[in-house]
Amino acid sequence: MNWLWAVLVGLVLGVVARALIPGRQHIPLWLTIILGMIGGALGNWLATGIGVRYTGGVDWIRHVLQLVGAIAVVAVGSRCWASIRGRRHPQP
């Protein structure tokens, strides 16, 4: 069941990251999910590294770091995907 949560969180993070990045990202949904999952894991790793532990309520710092990680990974991933697919300069 943990894999299902990872996919759902990756989907949400990837879609929100794509919405916040200026311009249009020409990447498929499956890649958005994978990049969102990687970004979420990167945010969790960073939160653990700076000492964010379990909180009594909503862990906003961890969630913000996950979103920042997803934005970074989706931005880089969409550029790589565009260059692999032959679009050097993605259309805005």
C-alpha positions as a Markdown table, in Angstrom:
| # | Residue | x | y | z |
|---|---|---|---|---|
| 1 | Met | 0.0 | 0.0 | 0.0 |
| 2 | Asn | 3.0 | 2.3 | 0.5 |
| 3 | Trp | 3.7 | 2.3 | -3.3 |
| 4 | Leu | 0.2 | 3.6 | -3.9 |
| 5 | Trp | 0.7 | 6.5 | -1.6 |
| 6 | Ala | 4.1 | 7.2 | -3.2 |
| 7 | Val | 2.4 | 7.3 | -6.7 |
| 8 | Leu | -0.4 | 9.6 | -5.4 |
| 9 | Val | 2.0 | 12.0 | -3.7 |
| 10 | Gly | 4.2 | 12.0 | -6.8 |
| 11 | Leu | 1.2 | 12.8 | -8.9 |
| 12 | Val | 0.1 | 15.7 | -6.7 |
| 13 | Leu | 3.6 | 17.1 | -6.3 |
| 14 | Gly | 4.4 | 16.7 | -10.0 |
| 15 | Val | 1.1 | 18.4 | -11.2 |
| 16 | Val | 1.5 | 21.3 | -8.7 |
| 17 | Ala | 5.1 | 21.7 | -9.7 |
| 18 | Arg | 4.2 | 21.9 | -13.4 |
| 19 | Ala | 1.5 | 24.5 | -12.6 |
| 20 | Leu | 4.0 | 26.7 | -10.7 |
| 21 | Ile | 6.8 | 26.5 | -13.3 |
| 22 | Pro | 6.4 | 29.3 | -15.9 |
| 23 | Gly | 5.9 | 28.1 | -19.4 |
| 24 | Arg | 4.7 | 24.8 | -20.7 |
| 25 | Gln | 6.3 | 21.5 | -19.9 |
| 26 | His | 6.1 | 19.0 | -22.7 |
| 27 | Ile | 6.4 | 15.9 | -20.5 |
| 28 | Pro | 4.0 | 12.9 | -20.3 |
| 29 | Leu | 1.9 | 12.2 | -17.1 |
| 30 | Trp | 3.9 | 9.1 | -16.2 |
| 31 | Leu | 7.1 | 11.2 | -16.2 |
| 32 | Thr | 5.4 | 13.9 | -14.1 |
| 33 | Ile | 4.5 | 11.3 | -11.5 |
| 34 | Ile | 8.0 | 9.8 | -11.4 |
| 35 | Leu | 9.7 | 13.3 | -11.2 |
| 36 | Gly | 7.2 | 14.2 | -8.5 |
| 37 | Met | 8.1 | 11.1 | -6.5 |
| 38 | Ile | 11.8 | 11.9 | -6.9 |
| 39 | Gly | 11.3 | 15.5 | -5.8 |
| 40 | Gly | 9.3 | 14.4 | -2.8 |
| 41 | Ala | 12.0 | 12.0 | -1.8 |
| 42 | Leu | 14.6 | 14.8 | -2.3 |
| 43 | Gly | 12.5 | 17.1 | 0.0 |
| 44 | Asn | 12.2 | 14.4 | 2.6 |
| 45 | Trp | 16.0 | 13.8 | 2.5 |
| 46 | Leu | 16.6 | 17.6 | 2.9 |
| 47 | Ala | 14.1 | 17.9 | 5.7 |
| 48 | Thr | 15.8 | 15.1 | 7.6 |
| 49 | Gly | 19.2 | 16.6 | 6.9 |
| 50 | Ile | 18.2 | 20.0 | 8.4 |
| 51 | Gly | 16.7 | 18.3 | 11.4 |
| 52 | Val | 12.9 | 18.5 | 10.8 |
| 53 | Arg | 11.5 | 15.6 | 12.8 |
| 54 | Tyr | 7.9 | 14.4 | 13.5 |
| 55 | Thr | 5.5 | 17.2 | 14.6 |
| 56 | Gly | 2.2 | 17.0 | 16.4 |
| 57 | Gly | 0.3 | 18.5 | 13.5 |
| 58 | Val | 0.8 | 19.1 | 9.9 |
| 59 | Asp | 4.4 | 19.0 | 8.9 |
| 60 | Trp | 4.4 | 22.2 | 6.8 |
| 61 | Ile | 8.2 | 22.5 | 6.5 |
| 62 | Arg | 8.6 | 19.0 | 5.1 |
| 63 | His | 5.7 | 19.5 | 2.7 |
| 64 | Val | 7.2 | 22.8 | 1.4 |
| 65 | Leu | 10.6 | 21.2 | 1.0 |
| 66 | Gln | 8.9 | 18.3 | -0.9 |
| 67 | Leu | 7.2 | 20.8 | -3.2 |
| 68 | Val | 10.5 | 22.8 | -3.8 |
| 69 | Gly | 12.2 | 19.5 | -4.6 |
| 70 | Ala | 9.5 | 18.5 | -7.0 |
| 71 | Ile | 9.7 | 21.9 | -8.7 |
| 72 | Ala | 13.4 | 21.6 | -9.2 |
| 73 | Val | 13.3 | 18.0 | -10.4 |
| 74 | Val | 10.3 | 18.7 | -12.8 |
| 75 | Ala | 12.1 | 21.8 | -14.2 |
| 76 | Val | 15.3 | 19.9 | -14.9 |
| 77 | Gly | 13.4 | 16.8 | -16.1 |
| 78 | Ser | 11.3 | 18.7 | -18.5 |
| 79 | Arg | 14.4 | 20.4 | -20.1 |
| 80 | Cys | 16.1 | 17.0 | -20.4 |
| 81 | Trp | 13.0 | 15.4 | -21.9 |
| 82 | Ala | 12.7 | 18.3 | -24.4 |
| 83 | Ser | 16.3 | 17.9 | -25.5 |
| 84 | Ile | 16.0 | 14.1 | -25.8 |
| 85 | Arg | 12.8 | 14.5 | -27.9 |
| 86 | Gly | 14.4 | 17.1 | -30.1 |
| 87 | Arg | 12.8 | 20.3 | -28.9 |
| 88 | Arg | 15.8 | 22.4 | -27.8 |
| 89 | His | 13.6 | 25.4 | -26.8 |
| 90 | Pro | 10.3 | 24.4 | -25.3 |
| 91 | Gln | 7.4 | 26.6 | -26.5 |
| 92 | Pro | 5.9 | 28.9 | -23.8 |
